Amino acid sequence: MADTVAPDRALKLVSWNVNGLRAVMRKDPSFLQIFSQLDADVFAIQETKLQEGQVELDLPGYFQTWNFAERKGYSGTAVFSREDPLRVIRQIGSDVADDEGRVCALEFPTFWFVDVYTPNSKQGLARIEERMGWDERFRLFLLELDAHKPIVTCGDFNVAHQEIDLRNPSTNHENPGFSDAERDSFGRLLDAGFTDTFRSLNPDLEGAYSWWSYRMRARERNVGWRIDYFLTSERVADRIEGASIHDEVFGSDHCPIELQIRL
């Protein structure tokens, strides 16, 4: 693919696992207030826990793309973009979780934007085989898209890749999200040609958990897991201008993460 001309400014992309959109809409500040404050070009959310028609969002200037799970009150993803996508894909060809609303893939003129909520392997790794099947199919799906246009993918990948990505690695080894199988699988995704944007810009943040995207059960004690990511195709990694966490934003047990990139 020929290189595209970089735009005059970097795109601002935001990803957030809201852990139930209706609940976040009722909080103070509300989802709509946070959405307006972050002022993203593309805003992706995961774990909406919605069925079609259960909420109506007034987002002037944005196109809304939704993917709902068949099971009520479960999973779900959505993307709100200033630009109307050329095409949308909501299933990746997985026999594991294609009915769970886990992917919104939007094609734009110069790149693919893929929002994902990866299945949890469950307590005792009860769903690990299904999870590995999903991971493999998702990796192939991204490579299929990447053959035509660069990829930006984001969301809750439900894995802490390295020990630095969680507070207590020794006591969490082989727990869901920090099993060897899940970590190795995420490594294969990176090895397939994708860049972990935050780590690429911040390679020396040893112990600096407050700067990572983490799931928070006790945020004031800074005990969290980095399971939310922005990844890009390696060939556009040099266009990344910023990658950060909005740890000042509450309302969910995840923090919004942000990527600035010229595409």
C-alpha positions in Angstrom: 0.0 0.0 0.0 1.3 3.5 -0.9 1.9 5.8 2.0 -0.9 8.3 2.6 -0.3 12.0 3.2 -0.4 12.9 6.9 -3.2 15.2 7.9 -2.6 18.7 9.3 -3.2 17.6 12.8 -3.1 14.3 14.8 -6.3 12.5 15.3 -7.4 12.2 18.9 -8.7 8.7 19.7 -10.2 7.6 23.0 -11.1 4.1 24.3 -13.0 3.4 27.5 -14.5 0.3 29.1 -17.6 1.9 30.7 -18.7 -1.3 32.5 -22.4 -0.5 31.8 -23.2 2.6 29.8 -26.5 3.3 31.5 -24.9 3.4 34.9 -22.2 5.9 33.7 -24.8 8.1 32.1 -26.4 8.5 35.6 -23.2 9.4 37.4 -21.7 12.9 38.0 -20.0 13.8 35.8 -22.1 11.8 33.3 -20.9 9.9 30.3 -22.1 12.8 28.0 -20.1 15.3 30.1 -16.9 13.2 29.9 -17.4 12.6 26.2 -17.7 16.3 25.6 -14.7 17.1 27.8 -12.4 14.5 26.0 -13.4 15.9 22.6 -12.2 12.9 20.6 -12.3 12.4 16.8 -13.1 8.7 17.5 -14.4 7.5 20.9 -14.7 3.8 21.4 -16.4 2.1 24.3 -16.6 -1.5 25.5 -18.9 -3.4 27.9 -22.0 -1.3 27.1 -24.3 -4.0 28.5 -27.1 -2.8 26.3 -29.7 -4.0 23.8 -30.7 -1.9 20.8 -33.1 0.9 21.8 -32.2 1.0 25.5 -30.4 4.3 25.3 -30.5 7.3 22.9 -27.4 9.4 22.9 -27.5 12.9 21.5 -24.0 13.3 20.1 -24.1 16.1 17.5 -21.4 15.9 14.8 -20.8 12.1 15.5 -21.8 9.0 13.6 -22.8 6.1 16.0 -21.8 2.5 15.4 -23.1 -0.1 17.8 -22.7 -3.8 18.2 -25.0 -5.5 20.7 -24.8 -8.9 22.3 -27.7 -11.3 21.8 -27.6 -11.9 25.6 -29.3 -9.1 27.5 -27.1 -6.9 29.8 -23.9 -8.4 28.5 -20.8 -7.3 26.7 -21.3 -4.9 23.7 -19.2 -2.3 22.0 -19.8 1.0 20.2 -17.8 3.7 18.3 -18.6 7.3 17.9 -16.7 9.0 15.0 -16.7 12.5 13.5 -16.3 10.8 10.1 -18.8 8.5 8.5 -17.1 5.1 8.1 -16.9 3.7 4.7 -17.7 0.2 6.0 -18.5 -1.5 9.3 -17.7 -5.1 10.3 -19.2 -6.5 13.5 -18.1 -10.2 13.4 -14.7 -11.7 12.9 -15.7 -15.2 11.9 -15.2 -16.7 15.4 -17.5 -19.5 16.5 -16.7 -18.5 20.1 -18.2 -15.1 20.7 -19.4 -13.5 17.5 -22.9 -13.2 19.0 -21.6 -11.2 22.0 -21.1 -7.8 20.3 -17.4 -7.7 20.9 -16.1 -5.9 17.8 -16.8 -2.7 15.9 -14.4 -2.4 13.0 -14.7 0.8 11.0 -13.1 1.5 7.7 -11.9 5.0 7.0 -10.2 6.4 3.9 -6.6 5.9 5.3 -7.0 3.3 8.1 -9.1 0.7 9.9 -10.3 1.4 13.4 -11.1 -1.7 15.4 -12.8 -1.6 18.8 -12.6 -4.9 20.8 -13.8 -6.3 24.1 -11.9 -9.6 24.4 -13.6 -12.5 26.2 -12.6 -13.1 29.8 -11.1 -16.6 30.4 -13.2 -16.7 33.6 -12.4 -17.9 37.1 -10.1 -20.9 37.2 -9.4 -20.3 33.4 -12.7 -22.2 32.7 -13.0 -20.4 29.3 -9.3 -20.5 28.4 -9.7 -22.7 25.3 -12.4 -20.5 23.9 -10.3 -17.5 24.7 -7.4 -18.9 22.8 -9.6 -19.6 19.8 -10.9 -16.0 19.9 -7.3 -14.6 20.2 -6.2 -16.6 17.2 -9.2 -15.6 15.0 -8.9 -11.9 16.1 -5.2 -11.9 15.2 -6.0 -13.3 11.7 -8.8 -10.8 11.3 -6.5 -7.8 12.0 -3.9 -9.2 9.6 -6.6 -9.5 6.9 -7.5 -5.8 7.3 -3.9 -4.8 7.7 -3.1 -6.2 4.3 -5.1 -3.3 2.8 -4.9 -0.4 5.2 -3.0 0.3 8.5 -4.8 -0.7 11.7 -5.6 1.1 14.9 -7.1 -1.3 17.4 -8.1 -0.5 20.9 -10.2 -1.7 23.8 -10.2 -4.1 26.8 -7.9 -7.0 25.8 -8.4 -8.7 29.2 -4.7 -9.5 29.6 -1.8 -7.9 31.5 1.0 -8.6 29.1 4.1 -8.1 31.3 4.7 -8.1 35.0 4.9 -4.3 35.0 1.3 -4.3 33.8 -0.1 -5.2 37.2 0.7 -4.5 40.8 1.1 -8.0 42.2 2.3 -10.3 39.5 3.6 -13.1 41.8 0.3 -13.6 43.5 -1.7 -13.4 40.3 0.2 -15.8 38.1 -2.2 -18.1 36.2 -5.2 -16.0 37.3 -7.5 -14.9 34.5 -5.8 -12.2 32.5 -2.3 -13.1 33.7 -2.0 -16.7 32.6 1.0 -17.8 30.5 -1.3 -18.7 27.7 -3.0 -15.3 27.5 0.3 -13.4 27.8 1.9 -15.5 25.1 -1.1 -15.0 22.9 -0.9 -11.2 23.3 2.8 -11.4 22.5 2.0 -13.3 19.3 -0.3 -10.4 18.3 2.5 -7.9 18.8 5.0 -10.1 17.0 2.5 -10.3 14.0 3.2 -6.6 13.3 1.5 -4.5 15.9 2.9 -1.9 18.3 1.8 -1.3 21.9 1.6 2.4 21.6 1.9 3.4 25.3 4.8 1.1 25.9 6.6 2.4 22.8 6.4 5.9 24.1 7.1 5.1 27.7 9.6 2.2 27.8 11.1 3.0 31.2 8.1 3.5 33.5 9.2 0.8 35.9 6.7 0.8 38.8 4.8 3.9 37.6 1.3 2.3 37.8 -0.5 5.6 38.0 0.5 6.3 34.4 -0.8 3.0 33.0 -4.3 2.1 31.9 -5.6 -0.1 34.6 -8.7 -1.7 36.0 -9.2 -0.3 39.4 -10.8 -1.9 42.4 -9.0 0.4 44.9 -7.7 3.3 42.8 -6.6 5.3 45.8 -4.2 2.5 46.7 -2.9 2.3 43.1 -3.5 -1.4 42.7 -4.5 -2.1 39.2 -4.2 -4.1 36.0 -3.2 -2.7 32.6 -5.6 -4.5 30.3 -6.7 -1.7 28.1 -4.5 -0.9 25.0 -4.1 1.0 21.8 -2.2 -1.0 19.2 -1.2 0.2 15.7 0.3 -1.4 12.7 4.1 -1.1 13.0 4.3 0.8 9.7 2.4 3.8 11.2 4.0 3.6 14.6 6.3 6.5 13.8 3.2 8.7 13.4 2.2 8.4 17.0 2.3 11.7 18.8 0.9 10.8 22.2 -0.5 8.0 24.3 -1.9 8.6 27.8 -4.4 7.6 30.5 -7.1 9.8 31.9 -6.8 8.6 35.5 -8.8 11.6 36.6 -11.9 10.2 35.0 -14.1 8.0 37.3 -17.4 6.4 36.6 -16.1 3.0 35.7 -13.6 0.5 37.1 -11.5 1.3 34.0 -9.8 4.6 33.0 -10.2 6.1 29.5 -7.0 5.9 27.4 -6.0 8.2 24.6 -3.9 8.0 21.4 -2.9 10.8 19.2 -1.7 9.8 15.7 -1.4 11.3 12.2 -3.2 9.0 9.8 
